[in-house]
Amino acid sequence: MKQTATDSDFAIKAATEKDVPLILEFIKELAFFERLSNEVVATREGLRDTLFGASPKAEVIIGYYREKPVGMALFFHNYSTFLGQSGIYLEDLVVTQEARGKGFGKKLLLHLAGLAKERGCGRLEWAVLNWNQPAIDFYKSFGAVSMNEWTTFRVTGEALDKLT
């Protein structure tokens, strides 16, 4: 993975274990924006283990403007049986409120697309809340297509416990 991609005052770097507190702050900022703050139960310890422990489950890139963190993307590999290739699933893309509208989200997304190509992935995909029209318009401007024929299902908590 490219460790750093620079464009004048903007740089993208792979997160390291020391970035865990920053990653958690980005997660909380995204949850606040999405009106889901009450659902954040992630901890520094949990993030440290799942992102930088013996078996990392995801990766994070952080965007810096003039050396100040302004955004992050958290992603992991998935697999398409139809393509017979892995893909990248973008779990979270967040830019701080004061840095929005300056092209930093676009730079993070383009960097991820480049990683997908470098890694031989067949696709880059993500989900967006139905009410978030600015994000939907942003993604469509890149040629992203809504997968309206698919419905996402999730099992957590008690429902997950019942399945085991």
Z-matrix of the N, CA and C atoms (Angstrom, degrees):
N
C 1 1.446
C 2 1.511 1 108.56
N 3 1.310 2 116.30 1 138.54
C 4 1.457 3 120.39 2 175.32
C 5 1.519 4 108.07 3 -62.67
N 6 1.309 5 116.91 4 126.29
C 7 1.455 6 120.05 5 -179.41
C 8 1.523 7 111.79 6 -76.17
N 9 1.314 8 117.54 7 -34.86
C 10 1.450 9 120.70 8 -177.18
C 11 1.514 10 110.18 9 -144.37
N 12 1.310 11 116.54 10 134.98
C 13 1.459 12 122.29 11 172.42
C 14 1.521 13 106.28 12 -126.41
N 15 1.319 14 117.82 13 119.70
C 16 1.453 15 119.32 14 -175.78
C 17 1.516 16 111.81 15 -112.45
N 18 1.318 17 115.62 16 151.42
C 19 1.464 18 124.02 17 175.65
C 20 1.528 19 104.76 18 -149.33
N 21 1.293 20 116.88 19 93.16
C 22 1.462 21 125.34 20 -175.12
C 23 1.527 22 110.97 21 53.91
N 24 1.316 23 118.01 22 -105.62
C 25 1.461 24 120.96 23 -175.69
C 26 1.528 25 113.66 24 -93.37
N 27 1.322 26 117.07 25 3.26
C 28 1.466 27 121.01 26 -177.15
C 29 1.517 28 109.99 27 -112.54
N 30 1.331 29 116.54 28 134.45
C 31 1.462 30 121.51 29 178.07
C 32 1.519 31 109.31 30 -136.90
N 33 1.322 32 115.39 31 148.05
C 34 1.461 33 121.81 32 175.46
C 35 1.519 34 107.27 33 -118.27
N 36 1.334 35 115.35 34 129.06
C 37 1.457 36 120.82 35 -178.70
C 38 1.521 37 110.29 36 -129.80
N 39 1.303 38 115.71 37 147.49
C 40 1.466 39 120.60 38 172.85
C 41 1.527 40 107.77 39 -68.89
N 42 1.322 41 116.35 40 133.66
C 43 1.463 42 120.72 41 179.13
C 44 1.519 43 110.19 42 -67.97
N 45 1.313 44 114.98 43 151.60
C 46 1.459 45 121.97 44 174.49
C 47 1.525 46 108.31 45 -122.24
N 48 1.301 47 115.71 46 173.58
C 49 1.463 48 120.44 47 -178.28
C 50 1.527 49 112.37 48 -55.39
N 51 1.316 50 116.79 49 -33.58
C 52 1.470 51 119.08 50 -179.59
C 53 1.529 52 112.37 51 -66.67
N 54 1.333 53 117.17 52 -14.73
C 55 1.465 54 121.63 53 -179.48
C 56 1.528 55 113.53 54 -86.55
N 57 1.320 56 118.25 55 -0.21
C 58 1.466 57 120.95 56 -176.13
C 59 1.529 58 112.72 57 -53.68
N 60 1.340 59 120.52 58 -46.86
C 61 1.477 60 118.64 59 178.68
C 62 1.528 61 112.25 60 -60.12
N 63 1.315 62 117.62 61 -39.00
C 64 1.459 63 122.23 62 178.12
C 65 1.531 64 110.63 63 -65.48
N 66 1.315 65 116.97 64 -43.01
C 67 1.468 66 121.07 65 178.71
C 68 1.529 67 110.08 66 -59.37
N 69 1.322 68 116.44 67 -44.10
C 70 1.463 69 119.92 68 179.27
C 71 1.529 70 110.73 69 -63.62
N 72 1.316 71 118.08 70 -37.86
C 73 1.465 72 120.59 71 177.51
C 74 1.529 73 110.77 72 -64.86
N 75 1.332 74 116.97 73 -40.84
C 76 1.465 75 119.70 74 176.36
C 77 1.521 76 110.67 75 -62.67
N 78 1.319 77 117.43 76 -42.09
C 79 1.469 78 121.06 77 178.44
C 80 1.528 79 110.40 78 -59.82
N 81 1.321 80 116.52 79 -44.01
C 82 1.466 81 120.41 80 179.63
C 83 1.527 82 111.38 81 -66.21
N 84 1.329 83 117.23 82 -36.95
C 85 1.465 84 119.87 83 177.98
C 86 1.524 85 110.75 84 -65.94
N 87 1.325 86 116.61 85 -41.76
C 88 1.458 87 119.99 86 177.66
C 89 1.530 88 110.55 87 -63.81
N 90 1.315 89 116.83 88 -44.10
C 91 1.466 90 120.78 89 -179.90
C 92 1.535 91 110.65 90 -61.37
N 93 1.324 92 117.16 91 -39.76
C 94 1.463 93 120.78 92 177.61
C 95 1.525 94 110.01 93 -62.09
N 96 1.322 95 116.80 94 -46.93
C 97 1.468 96 121.47 95 179.43
C 98 1.526 97 110.79 96 -60.53
N 99 1.334 98 116.77 97 -40.64
C 100 1.459 99 121.37 98 -177.99
C 101 1.527 100 113.04 99 -82.91
N 102 1.332 101 116.56 100 4.58
C 103 1.465 102 122.57 101 -179.66
C 104 1.527 103 111.86 102 61.62
N 105 1.344 104 115.39 103 36.38
C 106 1.463 105 121.13 104 -177.24
C 107 1.529 106 112.24 105 -127.83
N 108 1.323 107 117.56 106 24.90
C 109 1.464 108 121.29 107 -176.43
C 110 1.525 109 112.61 108 -54.86
N 111 1.318 110 116.67 109 -35.96
C 112 1.462 111 120.39 110 -178.16
C 113 1.527 112 112.81 111 -67.79
N 114 1.335 113 117.80 112 -12.07
C 115 1.463 114 120.61 113 -179.16
C 116 1.529 115 113.72 114 -92.88
N 117 1.326 116 117.72 115 -7.08
C 118 1.462 117 120.47 116 -178.97
C 119 1.525 118 109.47 117 -79.36
N 120 1.326 119 115.11 118 114.26
C 121 1.458 120 121.21 119 175.66
C 122 1.534 121 110.63 120 -120.01
N 123 1.311 122 116.87 121 2.59
C 124 1.465 123 121.69 122 179.32
C 125 1.527 124 109.91 123 -60.80
N 126 1.331 125 115.32 124 145.68
C 127 1.459 126 121.85 125 177.62
C 128 1.526 127 109.27 126 -124.65
N 129 1.308 128 115.68 127 162.87
C 130 1.466 129 119.80 128 176.37
C 131 1.524 130 110.26 129 -58.22
N 132 1.321 131 116.54 130 -43.50
C 133 1.464 132 120.83 131 -178.27
C 134 1.526 133 111.01 132 -63.07
N 135 1.314 134 116.22 133 -44.49
C 136 1.458 135 120.41 134 179.37
C 137 1.518 136 112.08 135 -64.11
N 138 1.325 137 116.87 136 -42.67
C 139 1.458 138 120.36 137 177.72
C 140 1.523 139 111.21 138 -65.19
N 141 1.316 140 116.09 139 -41.77
C 142 1.470 141 120.07 140 178.76
C 143 1.532 142 110.09 141 -57.89
N 144 1.321 143 116.15 142 -45.29
C 145 1.465 144 120.59 143 -178.09
C 146 1.524 145 111.87 144 -68.90
N 147 1.337 146 117.80 145 -46.01
C 148 1.461 147 120.11 146 -173.86
C 149 1.527 148 113.94 147 -80.72
N 150 1.325 149 116.91 148 -21.68
C 151 1.463 150 119.77 149 179.55
C 152 1.527 151 113.83 150 -100.46
N 153 1.351 152 116.83 151 -29.10
C 154 1.463 153 119.31 152 -173.75
C 155 1.521 154 113.43 153 -132.64
N 156 1.333 155 117.73 154 8.39
C 157 1.453 156 121.61 155 -179.55
C 158 1.519 157 112.17 156 -79.75
N 159 1.318 158 115.37 157 -159.75
C 160 1.464 159 122.24 158 -176.00
C 161 1.526 160 112.76 159 -63.38
N 162 1.330 161 117.13 160 -30.72
C 163 1.462 162 121.08 161 -178.63
C 164 1.530 163 109.65 162 -134.56
N 165 1.339 164 117.39 163 78.92
C 166 1.469 165 120.23 164 -177.08
C 167 1.524 166 112.12 165 -58.04
N 168 1.316 167 115.89 166 138.30
C 169 1.464 168 122.06 167 -177.68
C 170 1.525 169 112.90 168 -101.02
N 171 1.328 170 117.29 169 -14.97
C 172 1.460 171 121.23 170 -177.97
C 173 1.522 172 108.68 171 -157.23
N 174 1.317 173 114.92 172 171.33
C 175 1.461 174 121.95 173 177.55
C 176 1.515 175 108.78 174 -126.60
N 177 1.319 176 115.73 175 158.47
C 178 1.459 177 121.07 176 179.49
C 179 1.522 178 108.42 177 -134.94
N 180 1.332 179 115.13 178 136.71
C 181 1.456 180 120.30 179 168.24
C 182 1.520 181 107.19 180 -116.61
N 183 1.317 182 115.56 181 145.97
C 184 1.460 183 121.28 182 -178.43
C 185 1.516 184 108.72 183 -122.12
N 186 1.330 185 115.18 184 133.64
C 187 1.454 186 121.26 185 176.88
C 188 1.519 187 109.79 186 -96.79
N 189 1.323 188 115.17 187 133.54
C 190 1.461 189 121.51 188 179.92
C 191 1.521 190 109.75 189 -120.38
N 192 1.310 191 116.02 190 133.79
C 193 1.456 192 121.34 191 172.55
C 194 1.517 193 107.08 192 -113.88
N 195 1.325 194 115.12 193 118.52
C 196 1.469 195 120.97 194 -175.77
C 197 1.521 196 110.66 195 50.40
N 198 1.329 197 114.30 196 44.21
C 199 1.466 198 124.82 197 176.16
C 200 1.529 199 114.34 198 70.07
N 201 1.325 200 117.60 199 7.09
C 202 1.464 201 121.47 200 176.13
C 203 1.524 202 108.12 201 -102.87
N 204 1.347 203 118.41 202 130.40
C 205 1.469 204 119.86 203 179.42
C 206 1.526 205 110.87 204 -66.04
N 207 1.349 206 115.31 205 127.91
C 208 1.463 207 120.32 206 -177.96
C 209 1.528 208 112.87 207 -124.36
N 210 1.325 209 117.96 208 -8.68
C 211 1.456 210 119.15 209 -179.78
C 212 1.510 211 112.15 210 -172.38
N 213 1.315 212 114.86 211 164.91
C 214 1.469 213 119.56 212 176.93
C 215 1.515 214 109.65 213 -149.66
N 216 1.317 215 114.11 214 158.33
C 217 1.455 216 122.42 215 171.49
C 218 1.520 217 107.25 216 -131.34
N 219 1.318 218 116.77 217 128.43
C 220 1.461 219 122.88 218 176.96
C 221 1.518 220 106.21 219 -111.96
N 222 1.337 221 116.58 220 128.33
C 223 1.459 222 120.50 221 -172.96
C 224 1.518 223 110.83 222 -148.23
N 225 1.333 224 114.81 223 165.56
C 226 1.463 225 120.86 224 176.95
C 227 1.524 226 108.54 225 -152.18
N 228 1.318 227 115.12 226 166.03
C 229 1.460 228 119.81 227 178.71
C 230 1.521 229 110.54 228 -85.94
N 231 1.316 230 114.86 229 141.65
C 232 1.457 231 122.31 230 170.83
C 233 1.527 232 106.67 231 -125.01
N 234 1.317 233 117.12 232 -170.85
C 235 1.457 234 119.32 233 -176.77
C 236 1.523 235 110.25 234 -143.56
N 237 1.310 236 116.15 235 136.59
C 238 1.460 237 122.15 236 176.26
C 239 1.525 238 108.86 237 -107.02
N 240 1.315 239 116.65 238 115.67
C 241 1.463 240 119.72 239 176.45
C 242 1.523 241 110.42 240 -68.71
N 243 1.323 242 117.24 241 -32.61
C 244 1.460 243 120.06 242 -179.84
C 245 1.523 244 111.22 243 -67.30
N 246 1.334 245 116.97 244 -39.42
C 247 1.468 246 120.42 245 178.16
C 248 1.528 247 111.72 246 -83.76
N 249 1.337 248 116.05 247 -24.18
C 250 1.462 249 119.65 248 -173.59
C 251 1.517 250 110.88 249 67.45
N 252 1.341 251 115.95 250 32.21
C 253 1.461 252 121.94 251 -178.08
C 254 1.522 253 109.89 252 -143.06
N 255 1.322 254 114.40 253 156.54
C 256 1.452 255 118.70 254 172.03
C 257 1.517 256 109.07 255 -76.95
N 258 1.300 257 114.74 256 166.63
C 259 1.453 258 122.19 257 175.85
C 260 1.509 259 108.49 258 -140.20
N 261 1.300 260 115.88 259 176.28
C 262 1.462 261 120.90 260 173.20
C 263 1.519 262 106.97 261 -114.38
N 264 1.334 263 115.12 262 130.76
C 265 1.454 264 121.32 263 175.03
C 266 1.524 265 107.77 264 -107.33
N 267 1.301 266 116.28 265 119.94
C 268 1.458 267 123.25 266 178.43
C 269 1.519 268 107.92 267 -86.18
N 270 1.312 269 116.56 268 107.46
C 271 1.463 270 121.14 269 -179.23
C 272 1.522 271 110.72 270 -78.45
N 273 1.324 272 117.26 271 -46.99
C 274 1.455 273 121.19 272 -178.38
C 275 1.516 274 110.72 273 -139.24
N 276 1.319 275 115.37 274 133.48
C 277 1.457 276 122.84 275 169.33
C 278 1.514 277 105.23 276 -127.60
N 279 1.316 278 116.80 277 117.94
C 280 1.457 279 120.21 278 -177.95
C 281 1.522 280 109.45 279 -137.38
N 282 1.317 281 114.44 280 138.70
C 283 1.453 282 122.72 281 173.33
C 284 1.526 283 105.87 282 -124.45
N 285 1.317 284 116.73 283 136.94
C 286 1.458 285 119.64 284 -178.79
C 287 1.523 286 110.31 285 -57.70
N 288 1.323 287 115.16 286 151.72
C 289 1.466 288 119.99 287 -175.74
C 290 1.522 289 111.47 288 -55.85
N 291 1.323 290 117.12 289 -43.27
C 292 1.468 291 119.31 290 -177.31
C 293 1.527 292 113.27 291 -71.75
N 294 1.321 293 117.63 292 -16.37
C 295 1.474 294 120.94 293 -178.14
C 296 1.527 295 112.83 294 -101.88
N 297 1.328 296 117.85 295 -2.75
C 298 1.468 297 120.38 296 -178.22
C 299 1.530 298 111.08 297 -67.17
N 300 1.326 299 114.95 298 149.39
C 301 1.449 300 121.00 299 177.04
C 302 1.516 301 114.62 300 82.84
N 303 1.318 302 117.25 301 8.63
C 304 1.468 303 121.33 302 -177.78
C 305 1.529 304 112.57 303 -109.93
N 306 1.347 305 116.31 304 6.35
C 307 1.462 306 119.62 305 177.22
C 308 1.513 307 115.26 306 92.42
N 309 1.331 308 118.19 307 2.35
C 310 1.461 309 120.16 308 -177.58
C 311 1.529 310 112.05 309 -70.66
N 312 1.328 311 117.45 310 -37.76
C 313 1.463 312 120.49 311 176.63
C 314 1.513 313 110.64 312 -61.64
N 315 1.319 314 116.31 313 -41.44
C 316 1.461 315 121.39 314 178.00
C 317 1.524 316 110.53 315 -61.23
N 318 1.323 317 116.96 316 -43.68
C 319 1.466 318 120.35 317 179.88
C 320 1.533 319 111.28 318 -62.90
N 321 1.334 320 116.99 319 -40.31
C 322 1.467 321 120.05 320 177.90
C 323 1.527 322 110.75 321 -64.91
N 324 1.335 323 116.76 322 -43.69
C 325 1.458 324 120.66 323 -179.65
C 326 1.527 325 111.14 324 -65.36
N 327 1.319 326 117.95 325 -42.43
C 328 1.455 327 121.15 326 178.10
C 329 1.525 328 111.25 327 -63.84
N 330 1.323 329 116.42 328 -36.47
C 331 1.461 330 120.24 329 177.25
C 332 1.531 331 110.38 330 -63.53
N 333 1.329 332 116.20 331 -43.24
C 334 1.471 333 120.27 332 177.66
C 335 1.518 334 111.68 333 -63.25
N 336 1.325 335 116.76 334 -39.75
C 337 1.465 336 119.86 335 177.06
C 338 1.523 337 109.84 336 -61.29
N 339 1.320 338 116.90 337 -40.56
C 340 1.458 339 120.96 338 176.75
C 341 1.512 340 112.06 339 -63.25
N 342 1.336 341 116.95 340 -40.90
C 343 1.474 342 120.64 341 176.37
C 344 1.521 343 110.41 342 -62.10
N 345 1.326 344 116.42 343 -42.46
C 346 1.466 345 120.33 344 179.82
C 347 1.526 346 110.04 345 -58.83
N 348 1.308 347 117.19 346 -44.69
C 349 1.473 348 120.84 347 179.38
C 350 1.534 349 110.88 348 -66.63
N 351 1.333 350 117.36 349 -44.96
C 352 1.470 351 121.12 350 179.02
C 353 1.523 352 111.69 351 -57.98
N 354 1.325 353 116.41 352 -37.10
C 355 1.456 354 122.04 353 -175.65
C 356 1.528 355 112.67 354 -89.09
N 357 1.319 356 117.69 355 3.91
C 358 1.456 357 121.25 356 178.20
C 359 1.514 358 113.90 357 72.86
N 360 1.307 359 116.94 358 26.23
C 361 1.461 360 121.22 359 -179.19
C 362 1.531 361 110.28 360 -78.66
N 363 1.312 362 115.00 361 149.30
C 364 1.454 363 120.97 362 179.87
C 365 1.510 364 114.18 363 -90.15
N 366 1.349 365 116.78 364 -13.68
C 367 1.458 366 118.22 365 -179.76
C 368 1.527 367 111.04 366 -164.46
N 369 1.309 368 113.44 367 161.19
C 370 1.459 369 124.46 368 173.18
C 371 1.519 370 105.05 369 -126.46
N 372 1.312 371 116.97 370 126.14
C 373 1.463 372 118.97 371 -177.35
C 374 1.517 373 111.33 372 -142.16
N 375 1.341 374 115.58 373 163.89
C 376 1.450 375 122.43 374 -178.07
C 377 1.518 376 108.15 375 -164.40
N 378 1.319 377 115.42 376 174.08
C 379 1.463 378 121.94 377 176.25
C 380 1.525 379 108.07 378 -118.99
N 381 1.321 380 115.57 379 153.44
C 382 1.464 381 121.34 380 177.21
C 383 1.526 382 107.81 381 -138.93
N 384 1.325 383 115.59 382 143.06
C 385 1.457 384 119.64 383 178.55
C 386 1.524 385 110.01 384 -64.40
N 387 1.332 386 116.51 385 139.07
C 388 1.466 387 121.60 386 -176.14
C 389 1.523 388 113.58 387 -57.97
N 390 1.322 389 118.22 388 -30.89
C 391 1.462 390 121.40 389 -177.19
C 392 1.528 391 112.91 390 -82.69
N 393 1.320 392 118.06 391 -10.17
C 394 1.464 393 121.29 392 -173.98
C 395 1.533 394 110.69 393 -86.78
N 396 1.325 395 115.78 394 69.86
C 397 1.460 396 121.28 395 -176.36
C 398 1.529 397 113.51 396 -60.00
N 399 1.339 398 119.79 397 -38.91
C 400 1.471 399 117.94 398 177.27
C 401 1.531 400 112.18 399 -59.02
N 402 1.335 401 117.76 400 -40.49
C 403 1.461 402 120.41 401 178.19
C 404 1.526 403 110.65 402 -68.27
N 405 1.322 404 116.86 403 -41.15
C 406 1.467 405 120.52 404 179.30
C 407 1.525 406 109.75 405 -60.49
N 408 1.322 407 116.65 406 -46.07
C 409 1.469 408 120.60 407 178.79
C 410 1.528 409 110.86 408 -63.11
N 411 1.332 410 116.83 409 -40.95
C 412 1.465 411 122.37 410 178.24
C 413 1.524 412 110.18 411 -58.82
N 414 1.323 413 117.53 412 -49.06
C 415 1.460 414 121.06 413 -178.35
C 416 1.528 415 111.69 414 -66.84
N 417 1.324 416 117.13 415 -40.36
C 418 1.463 417 119.94 416 178.82
C 419 1.524 418 111.78 417 -63.80
N 420 1.338 419 116.81 418 -28.27
C 421 1.469 420 119.87 419 179.67
C 422 1.527 421 111.75 420 -65.26
N 423 1.330 422 117.54 421 -17.93
C 424 1.468 423 122.80 422 177.11
C 425 1.517 424 112.43 423 -94.94
N 426 1.320 425 116.19 424 0.26
C 427 1.457 426 119.40 425 -177.80
C 428 1.516 427 113.00 426 92.18
N 429 1.338 428 117.65 427 9.34
C 430 1.462 429 120.51 428 176.90
C 431 1.521 430 109.17 429 -66.84
N 432 1.318 431 115.83 430 144.27
C 433 1.460 432 122.25 431 -177.93
C 434 1.519 433 109.16 432 -116.71
N 435 1.328 434 116.36 433 131.92
C 436 1.450 435 121.85 434 176.53
C 437 1.525 436 109.26 435 -70.49
N 438 1.305 437 116.38 436 134.91
C 439 1.461 438 121.90 437 -179.87
C 440 1.535 439 108.81 438 -96.36
N 441 1.329 440 116.36 439 62.60
C 442 1.459 441 121.78 440 -173.48
C 443 1.521 442 113.80 441 -62.49
N 444 1.303 443 117.45 442 -22.40
C 445 1.467 444 119.00 443 -179.15
C 446 1.532 445 112.65 444 -78.76
N 447 1.330 446 117.60 445 -3.77
C 448 1.458 447 122.40 446 179.49
C 449 1.522 448 109.60 447 -108.72
N 450 1.317 449 116.58 448 141.00
C 451 1.457 450 122.43 449 174.25
C 452 1.521 451 107.75 450 -116.22
N 453 1.313 452 115.91 451 129.55
C 454 1.463 453 121.02 452 179.25
C 455 1.522 454 108.98 453 -82.18
N 456 1.306 455 115.89 454 133.71
C 457 1.459 456 122.00 455 174.86
C 458 1.517 457 108.60 456 -116.46
N 459 1.324 458 115.86 457 151.33
C 460 1.456 459 120.59 458 -179.83
C 461 1.523 460 108.91 459 -144.51
N 462 1.307 461 115.84 460 140.94
C 463 1.455 462 122.42 461 174.03
C 464 1.523 463 106.61 462 -125.45
N 465 1.338 464 116.74 463 122.31
C 466 1.465 465 121.52 464 178.50
C 467 1.518 466 109.57 465 -139.95
N 468 1.316 467 114.64 466 172.27
C 469 1.463 468 121.16 467 173.31
C 470 1.504 469 114.29 468 52.86
N 471 1.329 470 115.21 469 -129.56
C 472 1.461 471 122.45 470 -176.52
C 473 1.531 472 112.19 471 -60.27
N 474 1.314 473 116.48 472 -40.21
C 475 1.473 474 119.84 473 179.61
C 476 1.526 475 110.60 474 -62.95
N 477 1.325 476 117.05 475 -39.41
C 478 1.464 477 120.65 476 176.88
C 479 1.519 478 110.67 477 -65.74
N 480 1.324 479 115.54 478 -42.14
C 481 1.467 480 120.06 479 178.88
C 482 1.528 481 111.12 480 -59.09
N 483 1.307 482 117.23 481 -38.52
C 484 1.473 483 121.24 482 -179.00
C 485 1.525 484 112.11 483 -66.57
N 486 1.321 485 117.67 484 -24.09
C 487 1.467 486 120.50 485 -179.72
C 488 1.531 487 112.92 486 -81.47
N 489 1.299 488 117.28 487 -11.17
C 490 1.477 489 119.94 488 -177.34
C 491 1.511 490 111.91 489 -100.12
